[in-house]
Amino acid sequence: MKSSWWKILTIVLLTYTIVAGLLLDVPRLPILNETIRALYFHVTMWFGMIIMLVVAVIYSIKFLRTNDLRNDDIAIEFTNAAILFGVLGIVTGMLWAKFTWGDYWSGDPKQNASAIGLLMYFAYLILRNSLTDVQQRGRIGAVYNIFAFAAFIPLIFVLPRLTDSLHPGNGGNPGFNAYDMDSNLRKVFYPAVIAWTLLGTWLTIVRVRLRRAERKIEDKLINQLK
């Protein structure tokens, strides 16, 4: 029970995020209206994604220092979980854009930058899967992961601010904190960030255990063949 407290917390926070996100009062703002509820899903999923990518980079560095495949397991699975939440974040963002901007994809600089960023990480997965030697795959994957993150952050946070963008906080538009991130929104927003991050961690742990179990089975088969 002691080791499962955070899983219980994850379920509680996810339930709260969904129920409160759909039912609690939100600011009545022009154009946004009820669609501002997407903030609890679109933005918070991307916050969770960034946190998971940071953890993946840390374990990529650890792998380069130790060559311990256990660190590579954690790095790749945190990246996988982050990509999943990145895709969900883009999908929820597209739905939000449809109701506020009139189209699912309007070519907004931040939309385009986010898509390019995810494509970089899809390339990371393709690169890893193209290599057969586990140590080589881990080393090349770790280096790519570090540089991809270094490019990803300015791509989605810096470059959109240098041009016109419909996103809040970019291109001269005020951010949510400036006018509508009131106490009611914060009551759901911050727990939602924690909830999605914990869910991603939970998925990662399950995937890491599966990956290690598969490697043990492969090693046993190889030893038997010898």
Secondary structure, DSSP 8 states (H G I E B T S, - for coil): -GGGHHHHHHHHHHHHHHHHHHHS-----TTTGGGGGGGGTHHHHHHHHHHHHHHHHHHHHHHHHH--HHHHHHHHHHHHHHHHHHHHHHHHHHHHHHHHTSSS----HHHHHHHHHHHHHHHHHHHHHT---HHHHHHHHHHHHHHHHHHHHIIIIIGGGGS--SSTTSTT---HHHHT--HHHHHHHHHHHHHHHHHHHHHHHHHHHHHHHHHHHHHHHHHHH-
